[in-house]
Structures are given as C-alpha cells and as structure tokens.
Amino acid sequence: MATEAVMTTTEPQKRNRIQVSNTKKPLFFYVNLAKRYIQQHNEVELSALGMAITTVVTIAEILKNNGLATEKKVLTSTVGMKDENKGRFIQKAKIEIVLRKSEKFDSLMTAAAPPATDSDAAAKDKE
C-alpha cells in the first residue's frame, strides 16, 4: 500500500531528525546514525509513521538501555495521508521521540571505539 505524506505545516527539515522506515534500512543503521547525531547536536529526534513506530521505540530503548541517551520528549499524533492505491485520505499514527546526550555518552563512546592500531599511530605521526 503506497502512501503519500501531506504536510500541513511548513516546518524546515531539522538537521538532527531521523525519519525512520521499517522497510528501508536495518535497525542498527538507525541506532548508529542516532549516536552520530547525538554526538554532533547533543540530541536527536526520531520520528515514524504507522508500522515503523515500533522501530523508533526499539531504537530509543537501545540507546537508553546502553546509557547513551535520556528521554527528553515523546509526542504522538495522527497524520492525514493520501492512499495512492485507493485515492482516499487515511489517518496514520505518528510518533516523535527526542533523546538527549547522557552524561556518560562520551566515556561510553570512547570505551566502545576500536583500539588504535600501529598503522593508525603511524598515520597520525605523518599529520
């Protein structure tokens, strides 16, 4: 079932927003992208429609359970969308979860980084 989003506001695309699909990318693609956004912007906004909502909740829980993020805000709503197959408007559930960087984020990310190899050290010496 193909659907098309109908935007009712002219909100600019946020640099730290991830719009999650449950069919396009694997779960840990989104988890790793969210980590990068938290590192760059100190928070990330995850959003999804319909069946992808469970994926967003899972991503948020992975980040929270690993101590990387804390929950700042959770919003739920419904969005009117045009169903391209039937040509009528349908209502879809929407969720937005905003996570902020935890106090332990930097130390956890440093600990998770792979250890430097001799070739990494040699490359740094050349800089």
All heavy atoms as an XYZ file, in Angstrom:
984
protein
N       0.848     -1.179      0.000
C       0.000      0.000      0.000
C       0.892      1.240      0.000
O       1.590      1.512      0.955
C      -0.885     -0.015      1.260
C      -1.697      1.242      1.374
S      -2.487      1.583      2.959
C      -3.215      0.093      3.435
N       0.904      1.966     -1.069
C       1.719      3.178     -1.169
C       0.949      4.344     -0.565
O      -0.234      4.500     -0.794
C       2.058      3.467     -2.615
N       1.649      5.135      0.233
C       1.023      6.317      0.819
C       1.893      7.520      0.560
O       3.101      7.401      0.374
C       0.805      6.155      2.342
O       2.052      5.839      2.944
C      -0.208      5.075      2.650
N       1.285      8.678      0.570
C       1.994      9.921      0.304
C       1.720     10.871      1.469
O       0.578     11.065      1.855
C       1.458     10.499     -1.001
C       1.981     11.841     -1.361
C       1.284     12.380     -2.609
O       0.862     11.578     -3.451
O       1.166     13.601     -2.698
N       2.757     11.426      2.046
C       2.585     12.330      3.187
C       2.065     13.675      2.705
O       2.486     14.189      1.676
C       3.913     12.530      3.912
N       1.121     14.210      3.450
C       0.603     15.537      3.159
C       1.062     16.453      4.297
O       0.665     16.272      5.436
C      -0.943     15.529      3.066
C      -1.470     16.925      2.833
C      -1.390     14.586      1.973
N       1.936     17.399      3.977
C       2.472     18.290      5.010
C       1.505     19.448      5.230
O       1.113     20.115      4.280
C       3.843     18.836      4.601
C       4.886     17.756      4.381
S       5.127     16.676      5.790
C       6.060     17.734      6.844
N       1.126     19.656      6.499
C       0.207     20.738      6.806
C       0.940     21.960      7.349
O       0.386     23.033      7.415
C      -0.844     20.276      7.831
O      -0.153     19.742      8.964
C      -1.757     19.220      7.236
N       2.201     21.780      7.761
C       2.994     22.913      8.243
C       4.214     23.061      7.356
O       4.627     22.121      6.691
C       3.455     22.698      9.705
O       4.266     21.526      9.741
C       2.285     22.558     10.652
N       4.793     24.226      7.373
C       5.996     24.459      6.573
C       7.216     24.461      7.491
O       7.998     25.390      7.505
C       5.892     25.798      5.816
O       5.643     26.821      6.788
C       4.802     25.753      4.776
N       7.334     23.396      8.260
C       8.454     23.271      9.198
C       9.715     22.893      8.425
O       9.693     21.961      7.628
C       8.115     22.171     10.217
C       9.144     22.015     11.305
C       8.722     20.940     12.297
O       7.543     20.873     12.641
O       9.607     20.182     12.713
N      10.825     23.610      8.642
C      12.050     23.264      7.935
C      12.594     21.916      8.421
O      12.361     21.534      9.561
C      13.009     24.401      8.306
C      12.481     24.959      9.574
C      10.996     24.732      9.561
N      13.289     21.199      7.548
C      13.868     19.916      7.919
C      14.969     20.145      8.960
O      15.893     20.911      8.727
C      14.454     19.231      6.685
C      15.116     17.907      6.964
C      14.151     16.827      7.408
O      13.004     16.814      7.025
N      14.621     15.933      8.240
N      14.846     19.479     10.102
C      15.836     19.631     11.165
C      17.054     18.773     10.846
O      16.925     17.678     10.317
C      15.235     19.204     12.504
C      14.134     20.111     12.978
C      13.616     19.642     14.319
C      12.496     20.534     14.799
N      11.917     20.049     16.043
N      18.228     19.275     11.206
C      19.464     18.554     10.938
C      19.636     17.337     11.837
O      20.424     16.464     11.525
C      20.668     19.480     11.120
C      20.749     20.557     10.077
C      22.081     21.280     10.186
N      22.192     22.390      9.278
C      22.497     22.281      7.995
N      22.697     21.107      7.461
N      22.588     23.346      7.236
N      18.951     17.318     12.973
C      19.119     16.193     13.889
C      17.874     15.316     13.945
O      17.636     14.631     14.910
C      19.494     16.691     15.284
C      18.413     17.534     15.919
O      17.594     18.129     15.246
N      18.405     17.580     17.231
N      17.068     15.321     12.897
C      15.865     14.478     12.830
C      16.128     13.277     11.939
O      16.665     13.416     10.841
C      14.676     15.252     12.283
C      13.458     14.326     12.064
C      12.307     15.024     11.440
N      11.685     15.869     12.449
C      10.778     16.786     12.169
N      10.418     17.005     10.926
N      10.242     17.486     13.133
N      15.721     12.110     12.421
C      15.805     10.885     11.638
C      14.383     10.394     11.421
O      13.665     10.121     12.387
C      16.634      9.801     12.367
C      18.055     10.294     12.639
C      16.642      8.514     11.536
C      18.869      9.366     13.515
N      13.970     10.305     10.170
C      12.652      9.776      9.849
C      12.835      8.300      9.522
O      13.477      7.950      8.534
C      12.033     10.548      8.689
C      11.728     11.982      9.105
C      11.190     12.813      7.967
O      11.836     12.952      6.947
N      10.018     13.375      8.167
N      12.291      7.452     10.373
C      12.547      6.019     10.321
C      11.495      5.299      9.486
O      10.305      5.552      9.614
C      12.579      5.433     11.750
C      12.732      3.923     11.730
C      13.707      6.070     12.556
N      11.969      4.397      8.656
C      11.113      3.498      7.890
C      11.429      2.084      8.354
O      12.590      1.780      8.652
C      11.428      3.619      6.398
O      10.895      2.523      5.702
N      10.440      1.239      8.440
C      10.740     -0.132      8.872
C      11.069     -1.044      7.692
O      11.246     -2.228      7.863
C       9.597     -0.718      9.710
C       8.301     -0.808      8.950
O       8.125     -0.163      7.931
N       7.370     -1.598      9.451
N      11.185     -0.494      6.502
C      11.492     -1.331      5.341
C      12.764     -0.916      4.616
O      13.308     -1.695      3.850
C      10.335     -1.281      4.321
O      10.114      0.077      3.942
C       9.068     -1.872      4.890
N      13.263      0.298      4.832
C      14.369      0.785      4.012
C      15.754      0.432      4.535
O      16.644      0.107      3.772
C      14.254      2.295      3.829
C      13.068      2.648      2.967
C      13.068      4.083      2.568
C      11.901      4.342      1.637
N      11.448      5.670      1.637
N      15.967      0.529      5.828
C      17.303      0.310      6.392
C      17.211     -0.640      7.586
O      16.198     -0.695      8.265
C      17.905      1.633      6.884
C      18.006      2.714      5.838
C      19.234      2.553      5.003
C      19.343      3.731      4.044
N      20.272      3.499      3.006
N      18.316     -1.342      7.901
C      18.310     -2.203      9.082
C      18.293     -1.381     10.376
O      18.710     -0.216     10.392
C      19.596     -3.012      8.966
C      20.404     -2.373      7.897
C      19.528     -1.449      7.117
N      17.843     -1.995     11.443
C      17.703     -1.334     12.742
C      18.989     -0.638     13.187
O      18.966      0.529     13.581
C      17.271     -2.368     13.796
C      17.159     -1.859     15.229
C      15.967     -0.930     15.370
C      17.042     -3.020     16.193
N      20.118     -1.335     13.107
C      21.346     -0.750     13.641
C      21.929      0.345     12.761
O      22.761      1.124     13.209
C      22.376     -1.831     14.010
C      22.072     -2.382     15.376
C      21.242     -3.474     15.529
C      22.553     -1.748     16.507
C      20.919     -3.948     16.787
C      22.239     -2.202     17.771
C      21.419     -3.314     17.907
N      21.473      0.466     11.515
C      21.803      1.654     10.730
C      21.269      2.883     11.460
O      21.972      3.881     11.626
C      21.193      1.563      9.323
C      21.249      2.869      8.576
C      22.398      3.242      7.900
C      20.164      3.737      8.573
C      22.452      4.456      7.219
C      20.214      4.946      7.897
C      21.362      5.309      7.220
N      19.999      2.811     11.900
C      19.370      3.930     12.594
C      19.987      4.161     13.971
O      20.164      5.304     14.393
C      17.863      3.705     12.713
C      17.132      3.777     11.405
C      16.506      2.659     10.872
C      17.061      4.970     10.676
C      15.816      2.724      9.662
C      16.385      5.045      9.461
C      15.769      3.914      8.966
O      15.097      3.986      7.780
N      20.334      3.087     14.685
C      20.964      3.226     16.006
C      22.289      3.966     15.863
O      22.571      4.922     16.601
C      21.170      1.848     16.683
C      22.019      1.982     17.945
C      19.828      1.196     17.004
N      23.110      3.553     14.903
C      24.417      4.194     14.709
C      24.283      5.629     14.204
O      25.046      6.510     14.622
C      25.289      3.360     13.768
C      25.715      2.054     14.412
O      25.952      1.995     15.608
N      25.772      0.998     13.621
N      23.303      5.882     13.344
C      23.054      7.241     12.875
C      22.615      8.136     14.042
O      23.077      9.272     14.177
C      21.999      7.237     11.772
C      21.697      8.570     11.106
C      22.946      9.146     10.440
C      20.581      8.392     10.085
N      21.757      7.611     14.904
C      21.300      8.372     16.071
C      22.473      8.697     16.994
O      22.568      9.816     17.512
C      20.221      7.595     16.823
N      23.390      7.758     17.184
C      24.590      8.013     18.007
C      25.392      9.178     17.413
O      25.846     10.061     18.131
C      25.490      6.777     18.060
C      24.996      5.668     18.937
C      26.015      4.532     18.875
C      25.505      3.273     19.479
N      26.482      2.169     19.351
N      25.557      9.156     16.089
C      26.321     10.215     15.419
C      25.633     11.575     15.590
O      26.288     12.584     15.834
C      26.486      9.874     13.939
C      27.749     10.438     13.363
C      28.153      9.900     12.011
N      27.651      8.575     11.701
C      27.084      8.262     10.543
N      26.939      9.151      9.596
N      26.669      7.040     10.310
N      24.303     11.600     15.444
C      23.558     12.852     15.605
C      23.642     13.367     17.038
O      23.761     14.570     17.249
C      22.100     12.657     15.200
C      21.848     12.697     13.708
C      22.855     12.455     12.781
C      20.587     12.966     13.218
C      22.606     12.486     11.419
C      20.327     13.008     11.851
C      21.347     12.771     10.964
O      21.090     12.805      9.621
N      23.582     12.462     18.008
C      23.703     12.873     19.417
C      25.091     13.459     19.647
O      25.236     14.481     20.317
C      23.435     11.685     20.367
C      21.950     11.286     20.316
C      23.841     12.037     21.796
C      21.625      9.984     21.025
N      26.107     12.829     19.073
C      27.477     13.320     19.223
C      27.619     14.728     18.628
O      28.251     15.597     19.225
C      28.423     12.351     18.513
C      29.822     12.338     19.030
C      30.558     11.083     18.566
O      30.250     10.512     17.513
N      31.524     10.648     19.349
N      26.999     14.973     17.489
C      27.130     16.257     16.797
C      26.229     17.346     17.369
O      26.615     18.505     17.422
C      26.803     16.085     15.309
C      27.814     15.256     14.561
C      27.345     14.928     13.149
O      26.219     15.199     12.772
N      28.233     14.321     12.371
N      24.997     16.997     17.751
C      23.989     18.000     18.120
C      23.525     17.929     19.576
O      22.652     18.702     19.973
C      22.756     17.851     17.215
C      23.064     17.944     15.759
N      23.335     19.127     15.114
C      23.154     16.991     14.794
C      23.566     18.901     13.829
N      23.470     17.608     13.608
N      24.048     16.971     20.348
C      23.665     16.739     21.746
C      22.252     16.189     21.915
O      21.853     15.876     23.027
C      23.840     17.986     22.622
C      25.297     18.363     22.769
O      26.161     17.489     22.830
N      25.578     19.638     22.790
N      21.491     16.086     20.839
C      20.199     15.417     20.893
C      19.793     14.974     19.495
O      20.349     15.429     18.504
C      19.116     16.273     21.552
C      18.697     17.503     20.823
C      17.593     18.272     21.560
O      17.631     18.362     22.794
O      16.705     18.781     20.875
N      18.820     14.051     19.455
C      18.320     13.532     18.191
C      16.809     13.393     18.291
O      16.279     13.085     19.360
C      18.984     12.179     17.826
C      18.636     11.084     18.813
C      18.617     11.751     16.411
N      16.134     13.665     17.187
C      14.686     13.478     17.121
C      14.403     12.323     16.170
O      14.775     12.365     15.003
C      14.007     14.745     16.618
C      12.503     14.625     16.551
C      11.840     15.889     16.039
O      12.236     16.984     16.474
O      10.942     15.765     15.187
N      13.768     11.290     16.700
C      13.384     10.132     15.910
C      11.901     10.242     15.607
O      11.111     10.499     16.511
C      13.644      8.843     16.698
C      15.070      8.626     17.203
C      15.099      7.520     18.236
C      15.991      8.306     16.042
N      11.504     10.051     14.359
C      10.081     10.108     14.036
C       9.731      8.978     13.079
O      10.569      8.508     12.313
C       9.696     11.458     13.442
O      10.253     11.615     12.164
N       8.464      8.532     13.172
C       7.996      7.453     12.308
C       6.485      7.491     12.211
O       5.798      8.057     13.066
C       8.437      6.104     12.851
N       5.992      6.861     11.155
C       4.557      6.721     10.926
C       4.178      5.245     10.933
O       4.971      4.394     10.517
C       4.171      7.303      9.563
C       4.394      8.791      9.335
C       4.076      9.138      7.886
C       3.531      9.603     10.264
N       2.965      4.964     11.372
C       2.379      3.633     11.251
C       3.219      2.513     11.818
O       3.646      2.547     12.966
N       3.478      1.511     10.980
C       4.170      0.304     11.429
C       5.632      0.551     11.819
O       6.236     -0.263     12.502
C       4.113     -0.774     10.331
C       2.696     -1.168      9.935
S       1.716     -1.801     11.307
C       2.435     -3.413     11.487
N       6.216      1.661     11.407
C       7.609      1.966     11.752
C       7.747      2.489     13.183
O       8.860      2.637     13.677
C       8.185      2.974     10.766
N       6.621      2.755     13.844
C       6.665      3.264     15.220
C       7.397      2.292     16.135
O       8.206      2.710     16.971
C       5.240      3.571     15.730
C       4.707      4.813     15.020
C       5.215      3.747     17.246
C       3.257      5.134     15.314
N       7.180      1.002     15.975
C       7.865      0.032     16.838
C       9.374      0.097     16.652
O      10.124     -0.074     17.611
C       7.372     -1.403     16.561
O       7.516     -1.684     15.173
C       5.920     -1.580     16.963
N       9.820      0.383     15.435
C      11.254      0.501     15.168
C      11.838      1.699     15.914
O      12.913      1.605     16.515
C      11.515      0.624     13.653
O      10.892     -0.478     12.991
C      12.997      0.636     13.338
N      11.127      2.836     15.908
C      11.603      4.039     16.612
C      11.691      3.777     18.114
O      12.667      4.151     18.763
C      10.682      5.245     16.323
C      10.873      6.347     17.337
C      10.975      5.796     14.948
N      10.683      3.123     18.665
C      10.689      2.818     20.099
C      11.862      1.896     20.429
O      12.573      2.107     21.421
C       9.341      2.203     20.533
C       9.415      1.697     21.965
C       8.220      3.226     20.380
N      12.118      0.915     19.578
C      13.244     -0.001     19.792
C      14.577      0.738     19.756
O      15.446      0.516     20.604
C      13.225     -1.134     18.737
O      11.971     -1.811     18.819
C      14.358     -2.113     18.950
N      14.751      1.639     18.790
C      15.984      2.429     18.691
C      16.188      3.247     19.962
O      17.275      3.263     20.548
C      15.939      3.363     17.460
C      15.916      2.556     16.169
C      17.116      4.343     17.462
C      15.475      3.345     14.947
N      15.130      3.931     20.409
C      15.209      4.757     21.614
C      15.570      3.906     22.835
O      16.416      4.299     23.651
C      13.891      5.494     21.846
N      14.965      2.740     22.950
C      15.241      1.873     24.105
C      16.663      1.330     24.087
O      17.300      1.223     25.133
C      14.219      0.731     24.174
C      12.834      1.199     24.584
C      12.814      1.901     25.940
O      13.376      1.364     26.917
O      12.248      3.004     26.014
N      17.184      1.006     22.914
C      18.579      0.542     22.808
C      19.522      1.641     23.299
O      20.429      1.395     24.097
C      18.918      0.122     21.361
C      18.204     -1.184     21.016
C      20.427     -0.005     21.164
C      18.257     -1.547     19.538
N      19.298      2.868     22.832
C      20.178      3.982     23.227
C      20.064      4.281     24.723
O      21.067      4.545     25.382
C      19.849      5.224     22.398
C      20.171      5.104     20.902
C      19.560      6.249     20.119
C      21.669      5.038     20.679
N      18.851      4.231     25.260
C      18.649      4.494     26.692
C      19.229      3.369     27.548
O      19.918      3.628     28.538
C      17.161      4.680     27.002
C      16.620      5.993     26.465
C      15.149      6.255     26.662
C      14.332      5.208     27.330
N      12.900      5.501     27.375
N      18.970      2.117     27.167
C      19.454      0.978     27.953
C      20.975      0.863     27.948
O      21.559      0.333     28.895
C      18.825     -0.329     27.462
C      17.351     -0.409     27.799
O      16.868      0.259     28.703
N      16.622     -1.227     27.056
N      21.616      1.357     26.889
C      23.078      1.350     26.827
C      23.695      2.574     27.499
O      24.911      2.758     27.471
C      23.556      1.245     25.377
C      23.315     -0.131     24.800
O      23.348     -1.127     25.512
N      23.070     -0.201     23.515
N      22.857      3.431     28.083
C      23.351      4.595     28.819
C      23.804      5.743     27.943
O      24.454      6.671     28.427
N      23.474      5.710     26.650
C      23.945      6.744     25.725
C      23.019      7.953     25.659
O      23.450      9.042     25.294
C      24.103      6.154     24.321
C      25.162      5.062     24.197
C      25.039      4.356     22.859
C      26.550      5.642     24.382
N      21.736      7.764     25.988
C      20.772      8.851     25.828
C      19.737      8.817     26.940
O      19.518      7.782     27.572
C      20.072      8.727     24.474
N      19.130      9.977     27.148
C      17.988     10.084     28.065
C      16.823     10.672     27.279
O      17.017     11.433     26.328
C      18.307     10.969     29.287
O      18.684     12.264     28.826
C      19.418     10.384     30.138
N      15.640     10.316     27.704
C      14.433     10.760     27.015
C      14.129     12.205     27.374
O      14.101     12.570     28.536
C      13.290      9.866     27.471
C      12.103      9.844     26.588
C      11.147      8.757     27.061
O      11.364      7.583     26.725
O      10.213      9.115     27.793
N      13.912     13.029     26.363
C      13.561     14.425     26.592
C      12.073     14.654     26.352
O      11.408     15.325     27.125
C      14.391     15.329     25.667
C      14.130     16.799     25.841
C      15.033     17.627     24.939
C      14.743     19.107     25.065
N      15.572     19.885     24.137
N      11.546     14.068     25.257
C      10.154     14.325     24.904
C       9.630     13.191     24.033
O      10.353     12.647     23.198
C      10.093     15.651     24.148
C       8.728     16.094     23.703
C       8.709     17.530     23.199
C       9.645     17.793     22.051
N       9.484     19.114     21.449
N       8.355     12.848     24.226
C       7.672     11.885     23.370
C       6.345     12.502     22.950
O       5.564     12.932     23.792
C       7.402     10.544     24.093
C       6.631      9.586     23.190
C       8.695      9.906     24.558
N       6.114     12.583     21.647
C       4.870     13.125     21.120
C       4.207     12.082     20.234
O       4.881     11.435     19.431
C       5.136     14.370     20.272
C       5.770     15.567     20.959
C       6.199     16.594     19.930
C       4.794     16.181     21.931
N       2.894     11.942     20.380
C       2.143     11.077     19.470
C       1.048     11.903     18.822
O       0.530     12.845     19.419
C       1.517      9.871     20.204
O       0.636     10.353     21.218
C       2.580      8.982     20.816
N       0.709     11.551     17.594
C      -0.350     12.261     16.885
C      -0.836     11.385     15.740
O      -0.354     10.272     15.547
C       0.175     13.596     16.353
O       1.262     13.387     15.472
N      -1.789     11.903     14.988
C      -2.218     11.245     13.757
C      -2.018     12.213     12.608
O      -2.102     13.425     12.780
C      -3.696     10.796     13.816
O      -4.495     11.918     14.149
C      -3.898      9.680     14.808
N      -1.734     11.654     11.444
C      -1.450     12.451     10.268
C      -2.362     11.973      9.145
O      -2.503     10.764      8.924
C       0.033     12.280      9.835
C       0.359     13.167      8.658
C       0.968     12.547     10.980
N      -2.976     12.919      8.442
C      -3.786     12.571      7.284
C      -2.898     12.318      6.089
O      -2.018     13.111      5.791
N      -3.096     11.195      5.422
C      -2.280     10.839      4.258
C      -3.188     10.362      3.136
O      -4.253      9.807      3.380
C      -1.312      9.713      4.611
C      -0.435     10.002      5.795
S       0.801      8.754      5.997
C       1.967      9.317      4.808
N      -2.736     10.552      1.909
C      -3.499     10.072      0.759
C      -3.016      8.674      0.387
O      -1.831      8.467      0.137
C      -3.318     11.017     -0.421
C      -4.174     10.648     -1.599
C      -4.043     11.657     -2.720
C      -4.952     11.268     -3.867
N      -4.799     12.167     -4.998
N      -3.914      7.735      0.377
C      -3.608      6.374     -0.042
C      -3.641      6.352     -1.567
O      -4.700      6.519     -2.173
C      -4.653      5.416      0.550
C      -4.349      3.959      0.239
O      -3.719      3.692     -0.802
O      -4.749      3.102      1.039
N      -2.465      6.158     -2.193
C      -2.378      6.206     -3.652
C      -3.160      5.086     -4.323
O      -3.653      5.239     -5.429
C      -0.915      6.165     -4.103
C      -0.163      7.429     -3.770
C       1.299      7.361     -4.149
O       1.759      6.288     -4.586
O       1.983      8.375     -4.009
N      -3.274      3.937     -3.662
C      -3.985      2.801     -4.259
C      -5.495      3.047     -4.314
O      -6.147      2.694     -5.282
C      -3.716      1.513     -3.474
C      -2.270      1.079     -3.573
O      -1.585      1.397     -4.539
N      -1.790      0.368     -2.571
N      -6.048      3.628     -3.269
C      -7.497      3.813     -3.195
C      -7.920      5.256     -3.449
O      -9.106      5.538     -3.587
C      -8.002      3.354     -1.823
C      -7.741      1.877     -1.585
C      -8.235      1.431     -0.243
C      -7.924     -0.038     -0.051
N      -7.420     -0.370      1.218
N      -6.959      6.188     -3.461
C      -7.261      7.580     -3.752
C      -8.044      8.305     -2.673
O      -8.680      9.305     -2.924
N      -7.985      7.823     -1.457
C      -8.704      8.490     -0.360
C      -7.728      8.804      0.771
O      -6.637      8.253      0.842
C      -9.854      7.621      0.147
C      -9.389      6.314      0.718
C     -10.535      5.429      1.125
N      -9.969      4.131      1.466
C     -10.246      3.468      2.560
N     -11.106      3.927      3.415
N      -9.668      2.319      2.802
N      -8.157      9.689      1.664
C      -7.315     10.045      2.805
C      -7.499      9.038      3.928
O      -8.612      8.592      4.195
C      -7.652     11.454      3.312
C      -6.973     12.525      2.508
C      -7.588     13.098      1.414
C      -5.692     12.940      2.827
C      -6.959     14.065      0.657
C      -5.039     13.910      2.085
C      -5.677     14.474      0.993
N      -6.373      8.708      4.549
C      -6.405      7.815      5.708
C      -5.653      8.491      6.845
O      -4.846      9.391      6.608
C      -5.772      6.439      5.386
C      -4.323      6.608      4.871
C      -6.617      5.666      4.400
C      -3.565      5.309      4.729
N      -5.909      8.065      8.057
C      -5.198      8.572      9.227
C      -4.112      7.573      9.606
O      -4.370      6.373      9.681
C      -6.165      8.744     10.407
C      -7.195      9.840     10.203
C      -6.567     11.221     10.266
O      -5.795     11.524     11.156
N      -6.908     12.054      9.311
N      -2.908      8.069      9.837
C      -1.799      7.220     10.283
C      -1.287      7.735     11.606
O      -1.180      8.945     11.816
C      -0.660      7.237      9.269
C      -0.884      6.335      8.103
C       0.432      5.768      7.642
C       0.172      4.606      6.715
N       1.355      3.839      6.463
N      -0.931      6.813     12.486
C      -0.327      7.184     13.765
C       1.089      7.692     13.506
O       1.778      7.222     12.602
C      -0.288      5.978     14.692
N       1.511      8.677     14.321
C       2.854      9.246     14.209
C       3.443      9.351     15.604
O       2.726      9.643     16.564
C       2.787     10.645     13.582
C       4.150     11.316     13.462
C       4.047     12.684     12.819
C       5.408     13.321     12.710
N       5.364     14.641     12.082
N       4.748      9.091     15.719
C       5.443      9.273     16.988
C       6.713     10.078     16.736
O       7.333      9.960     15.671
C       5.785      7.925     17.666
C       6.241      8.143     19.108
C       6.838      7.160     16.879
C       6.289      6.890     19.952
N       7.049     10.923     17.695
C       8.318     11.658     17.688
C       8.935     11.485     19.066
O       8.288     11.772     20.064
C       8.096     13.141     17.403
C       7.568     13.415     16.021
C       7.244     14.880     15.812
O       8.169     15.705     15.942
O       6.075     15.175     15.532
N      10.157     10.996     19.109
C      10.882     10.829     20.372
C      12.151     11.653     20.285
O      12.941     11.493     19.351
C      11.237      9.351     20.634
C       9.965      8.492     20.690
C      12.045      9.206     21.931
C      10.222      7.006     20.833
N      12.330     12.555     21.245
C      13.547     13.363     21.306
C      14.414     12.815     22.434
O      13.962     12.694     23.578
C      13.234     14.859     21.542
C      14.530     15.667     21.596
C      12.314     15.391     20.450
N      15.643     12.458     22.092
C      16.606     11.944     23.061
C      17.751     12.925     23.185
O      18.192     13.494     22.189
C      17.159     10.587     22.601
C      16.155      9.457     22.415
C      16.851      8.250     21.801
C      15.498      9.094     23.725
N      18.231     13.106     24.407
C      19.397     13.975     24.611
C      20.586     13.134     25.053
O      20.424     12.034     25.559
C      19.082     15.083     25.619
C      19.007     14.638     27.057
C      19.016     15.811     28.045
N      17.988     16.779     27.782
C      16.898     16.953     28.525
N      16.703     16.217     29.587
N      16.024     17.868     28.217
N      21.737     13.691     24.852
C      23.000     13.046     25.204
C      23.048     12.796     26.707
O      22.759     13.698     27.490
C      24.133     13.985     24.784
C      25.522     13.442     24.905
C      26.507     14.555     24.577
C      27.572     14.102     23.646
N      28.547     15.151     23.360
N      23.423     11.596     27.097
C      23.563     11.296     28.518
C      24.905     11.832     29.028
O      25.805     12.126     28.241
C      23.480      9.789     28.767
O      24.662      9.166     28.313
N      25.018     11.921     30.347
C      26.283     12.396     30.934
C      27.422     11.423     30.647
O      28.577     11.821     30.566
C      26.116     12.577     32.446
C      25.187     13.717     32.812
C      24.959     13.838     34.309
O      25.712     13.223     35.088
O      24.016     14.552     34.692
N      27.092     10.140     30.480
C      28.107      9.108     30.252
C      28.395      8.879     28.773
O      29.220      8.044     28.435
C      27.637      7.780     30.864
C      27.404      7.829     32.360
C      27.031      6.462     32.896
C      25.578      6.155     32.558
N      25.083      4.901     33.123
N      27.713      9.598     27.877
C      27.809      9.347     26.436
C      29.258      9.319     25.940
O      29.686      8.352     25.315
C      27.019     10.402     25.656
C      27.033     10.186     24.164
C      26.073      9.402     23.553
C      28.008     10.758     23.355
C      26.074      9.188     22.183
C      28.029     10.553     21.986
C      27.059      9.760     21.401
N      30.014     10.385     26.214
C      31.377     10.491     25.679
C      32.280      9.370     26.181
O      33.029      8.779     25.401
C      31.981     11.866     26.000
C      31.266     12.987     25.254
O      30.908     12.778     24.076
O      31.047     14.052     25.853
N      32.202      9.061     27.476
C      33.059      7.991     28.004
C      32.642      6.633     27.452
O      33.492      5.795     27.163
C      33.044      7.990     29.533
O      31.743      7.771     30.031
N      31.344      6.407     27.271
C      30.877      5.137     26.699
C      31.295      5.004     25.236
O      31.691      3.926     24.792
C      29.359      5.017     26.819
C      28.814      4.787     28.224
C      27.311      4.957     28.251
C      29.206      3.412     28.739
N      31.219      6.086     24.482
C      31.611      6.044     23.072
C      33.119      5.821     22.939
O      33.564      5.094     22.057
C      31.197      7.334     22.360
C      29.703      7.465     22.155
S      28.973      6.187     21.135
C      29.496      6.734     19.515
N      33.904      6.431     23.814
C      35.354      6.247     23.791
C      35.700      4.804     24.113
O      36.548      4.201     23.466
C      36.040      7.195     24.799
O      35.660      8.527     24.470
C      37.544      7.069     24.752
N      35.017      4.233     25.106
C      35.271      2.851     25.500
C      34.870      1.878     24.399
O      35.492      0.827     24.230
C      34.512      2.523     26.782
N      33.855      2.222     23.608
C      33.368      1.338     22.546
C      34.177      1.450     21.270
O      34.079      0.597     20.392
C      31.904      1.648     22.248
N      34.983      2.507     21.156
C      35.787      2.703     19.943
C      36.834      1.601     19.837
O      37.403      1.181     20.839
C      36.457      4.065     19.976
N      37.103      1.125     18.617
C      38.127      0.084     18.465
C      39.494      0.631     18.859
O      39.777      1.816     18.646
C      38.077     -0.263     16.980
C      37.380      0.882     16.324
C      36.518      1.522     17.368
N      40.334     -0.207     19.452
C      41.665      0.272     19.862
C      42.487      0.693     18.648
O      42.361      0.116     17.572
C      42.292     -0.948     20.556
C      41.480     -2.122     20.118
C      40.126     -1.613     19.744
N      43.315      1.699     18.833
C      44.162      2.207     17.752
C      45.194      1.154     17.375
O      45.765      0.482     18.239
C      44.844      3.494     18.186
N      45.436      1.014     16.090
C      46.444      0.055     15.622
C      47.737      0.803     15.342
O      47.782      2.032     15.350
C      45.956     -0.631     14.328
O      45.791      0.369     13.321
C      44.647     -1.373     14.541
N      48.783      0.057     15.052
C      50.068      0.683     14.736
C      49.960      1.550     13.482
O      50.582      2.596     13.389
C      51.151     -0.389     14.533
C      51.503     -1.083     15.840
O      51.264     -0.478     16.909
O      52.001     -2.227     15.795
N      49.153      1.130     12.499
C      49.013      1.919     11.278
C      48.276      3.227     11.558
O      48.545      4.238     10.927
C      48.299      1.121     10.189
O      47.005      0.755     10.626
N      47.325      3.212     12.525
C      46.644      4.443     12.929
C      47.637      5.414     13.550
O      47.625      6.612     13.257
C      45.521      4.170     13.941
C      44.343      3.406     13.318
O      44.219      3.437     12.077
O      43.572      2.818     14.082
N      48.515      4.908     14.394
C      49.511      5.751     15.050
C      50.480      6.329     14.029
O      50.864      7.497     14.093
C      50.252      4.965     16.122
N      50.882      5.502     13.059
C      51.797      5.977     12.006
C      51.148      7.055     11.164
O      51.796      8.034     10.796
C      52.232      4.796     11.130
N      49.861      6.902     10.891
C      49.139      7.913     10.101
C      49.066      9.222     10.842
O      49.176     10.303     10.252
C      47.743      7.398      9.756
N      48.871      9.168     12.160
C      48.807     10.400     12.955
C      50.163     11.086     13.017
O      50.254     12.299     13.058
C      48.285     10.110     14.358
C      46.809      9.875     14.385
C      46.253      9.862     15.767
C      44.757      9.674     15.693
N      44.076      9.842     16.914
N      51.256     10.287     13.054
C      52.583     10.878     13.106
C      52.893     11.644     11.814
O      53.614     12.636     11.832
C      53.649      9.782     13.283
C      53.602      9.196     14.693
O      53.045      9.875     15.599
O      54.110      8.074     14.889
N      52.332     11.232     10.697
C      52.581     11.890      9.414
C      51.840     13.207      9.291
O      52.200     14.017      8.477
C      52.175     10.962      8.264
C      53.090      9.776      8.093
C      52.645      8.905      6.947
C      53.525      7.678      6.824
N      53.059      6.785      5.782
N      50.793     13.407     10.096
C      49.984     14.643     10.005
C      50.733     15.847     10.504
O      51.567     15.880     11.275
C      48.679     14.492     10.800
C      47.743     13.510     10.147
C      46.461     13.317     10.971
O      46.357     13.880     12.083
O      45.599     12.603     10.506
